[in-house]
């Protein structure tokens, strides 16, 4: 049992924390309304397993940064038990 717990602990500590903002994502905006004159670069879904909307939004921003977006507009926040999802549109604005 002690051995199994140690394996779980190591796996948990070594897993990537998608809720932490990447350097690229730190410069993105969260638009309060759908931006005009901007190009849609994709849809993203941020997820947090412990129910934090903020951390799920960070996950969405990280994904948008990978798409070379300049920001996101959050379309919907979805609770699913303890898990939270943030559905957003990623935009590239000049």
Residue pairs with C-beta under 8 A, 6 or more apart in sequence:
18 47
18 58
18 59
18 62
19 48
19 52
19 55
19 56
19 58
19 59
20 58
21 58
21 61
21 62
22 62
22 65
24 62
24 65
24 66
25 58
25 61
25 62
25 64
25 65
27 65
28 61
28 64
28 65
28 69
28 70
28 71
28 72
29 70
29 71
29 72
30 57
30 61
30 71
30 72
30 73
30 74
31 71
31 72
31 73
31 91
33 73
34 73
34 89
35 71
35 73
35 91
35 93
37 93
37 94
38 70
38 91
38 92
38 93
38 94
39 91
39 92
39 93
40 89
40 90
40 91
41 64
41 67
41 68
41 69
41 90
41 91
41 92
42 64
42 67
42 69
42 89
42 90
43 87
43 88
43 89
43 90
44 60
44 63
44 64
44 67
44 72
44 87
44 88
44 89
44 90
45 60
45 63
45 85
45 86
45 87
45 88
46 55
46 56
46 57
46 58
46 59
46 60
46 61
46 62
46 63
46 85
46 86
46 88
47 56
47 59
47 83
47 84
47 85
47 86
48 55
48 56
48 59
48 83
48 84
49 82
49 83
50 82
51 79
51 82
51 83
51 84
52 84
53 77
53 84
53 86
55 84
56 77
56 84
56 85
56 86
57 74
57 86
57 88
59 86
60 72
60 74
60 86
60 87
60 88
61 72
63 90
64 71
64 72
64 88
64 90
67 90
68 92
69 90
69 91
69 92
70 91
70 92
70 93
71 90
71 91
71 93
72 88
72 89
72 90
72 91
73 88
73 89
73 91
74 86
74 87
74 88
75 87
75 88
75 89
76 86
76 87
77 84
77 85
77 86
77 87
78 84
78 85
78 86
78 87
